[in-house]
Amino acid sequence: MITQMLGVLGYTLDFIRQQIADLSDEELVLQPTGAPNHAAWTLGHIIHSCQAIAIELGKEASSSTEWESRFGYGTRPNPTASENLSKSNLLTNLAETSDRLRATIQALDARFLMEPPSQGEMREMFPTMGHELMQVVVAHTAYHAGQLAAWRRAIGRAPVGVFV
C-alpha cells in the first residue's frame, strides 16, 4: 500500500504543478466568486498538511509555525498578494515538504499501518494509521487538486492536465 500511496501522491502533485505553471504570483491570489480558496492558499494548505502528517509520523517541523496559522484547518485565504508567498517559494516548499513526507512514509514498516493513529482526534475518525495516511496523503491532496482545477477555470484559464 505504501508504494501505491506514494505513487498517487506524486501523480497528484504533478497535476497541481500543472495547474499553476503558467500563472503569475498575482494570479495565484485571485478570488473569483464561488471559489472557496485561491491557489496560493491551496498550495500553502497542502504544504502544511504534508508537514503535519510528517510530524505525526515522528519528524520535526521543517518550516515555521506560520504555516499552521496561515494555512491550517479553518483558516481563510488572504486576498492580497503581498501577504502570500511567491509561486517560486510555494513550489520550493511543496517539493521539499512532499519529498520529506515521501521519505518518511517510505521508511515505515508496513505493520505500522495497522496501528491506531497517535492523535486522539484522528483515532475517532480512522481505525488505523493506514486509513489516516490514505485520507490525508491521497484523498485530501486530490480533493485540493480538484479545487485548483475548478479555480483555474473560474479565473478564466483553460483546463490543463488530466486527472483521472
Secondary structure, 3 states (H helix, E strand, C coil): CHHHHHHHHHHHHHHHHHHHCCCCCCHHHCCCCCCCCCHHHHHHHHHHHHHHHHHHCCCCCCCCCHHHHHHCCCCCCCCCHHHCCCHHHHHHHHHHHHHHHHHHHHCCCHHHHHCCCCCHHHHHHCCCHHHHHHHHHHHHHHHHHHHHHHHHHHCCCCCCCCCC
